[in-house]
Amino acid sequence: MAGLENWDQLTPRQRAVFFCCDGLKSNAKLASQKTQAIGICGQDIFDRYYLDNGNEARIKAAYDKRDPRLKQTIVTPYEPVDCFTAGLNGNENMIGKQLRWPLYLQGTSGGDFWLDKRTSAYYCYRKYVRFLKGELIDRQRCYTDFPLIRYTDVILQWAEALIELNEFTPVKNLIDQVRARAHIPGITIGDLDAMREAVRYERRVEFPVEAVNFFDEVRWGTYKETKSPGLRRGGVHTPEPADNPEGRQPETKPFHIMVVEATPDLREFLVKNFEDTYGVLSAKNGAEALAILEKQACDLIISDALMPEMDGFDLLMKVRNDEMLCHIPFILLSVVDSVDSKIKGLEYGADVYIEKPFSLGYVKATVESLLENRKRAFHHFASRPGFQYEKDDMGRNDRSGWTS
């Protein structure tokens, strides 16, 4: 993000440092909030990037440089917003609250825009949401009828059709018509890929909260790239090269799996037996696996339970607690053949627990079954009328992460 040093080199958790409120170092009353922030982004990142006076202004300036439609869609950090909660502030509207993190001032004008989830910095939708007293009927409804068909939707679908006919001038005119409403300059005509990306960008920023974006990304074959961290480069959605310690880059195959195994011979054995069918990434421990997953998405993980630095249980827990990874099927391999260990694996979120030594045929059948279940899930959604997709892209573009 423009104006934020080394944004692209930091993980999503480390980037939380840029969203912290001012005064965490100098204000003793914010000691617990400082501890909370360091627990998310890490002490070294906090020491390097946090500004005790100016952290709020820096992130606010970064949002000021972005597409103005973003602020129409979400409540952005440190922008005043008025809202109402029954029983607070004398049962009157609270004026000038801010989306501030970590949270510390509730229930009054000028305080935190404080919602139910309080453990991390996150966005709240502004579009189609009513915050003020008298506007809310209850938490589920408001007085505004949501439009079923938007003129902009029709215009941009028209533009998409014209792109495939190579009629780029009328496409530019249609897109510029949409952008003019937001008071931003028109586009420049480019090649086929550039024009496709131009109309996709407009749909992404125009239609959040309208049951459109998810199905757009699936039909474009871009769902995995847009939902996985570290895969977005220069405004065009193309996968980054994998940072693979084993030196293997995944090929274009239906699915990609990751093998996490501390024993080199067994790791090599598993890789060789799966690489003819799947693209395979490999790592020697959980920490290495997470580093790879920051840049390269996969469709299934096979992990040893007992490994140095970060074992399979810790890796499994981190995967299940990460909203970008939690949907990935996870097979846990272990030499420990005890009921307690199996229960622990299932409680942590493993899909399958397999004891060592294992049958290679059984492991292969398990992998195939889990991935086939993902196909079924996709076909369930794809059966909706008018829903289009490319079957050959089933694994390459993630159809299983139904997290949105």
Secondary structure, DSSP 8 states (H G I E B T S, - for coil): -TTSTTGGGS-TTGGGGGGB-TTTTT-GGGHHHHHHHHHHH-HHHHHHH--TTTHHHHHHHHHHTS-THHHHHEE-TT--EEE--TTSGGGS-EEEEB--BS----SSTTSB---S--SS---EE-TT---STTTEEETTEESS---SS-HHHHHHHHHHHHHHTT-HHHHHHHHHHHHHHTT--------HHHHHHHHHHHHHHH-TTTT-HHHHHHHHT-HHHHHSTT--BTTB--------TT-----S-S-EEEEE-SSHHHHHHHHHHHTTTSEEEEESSHHHHHHHHTT---SEEEEESS-SSS-HHHHHHHHHT-TTTTTS-EEEEES---HHHHHHHHHHT-SEEEESS--HHHHHHHHHHHHHHHHHHHHHHHTSTT----GGGTTTS-------
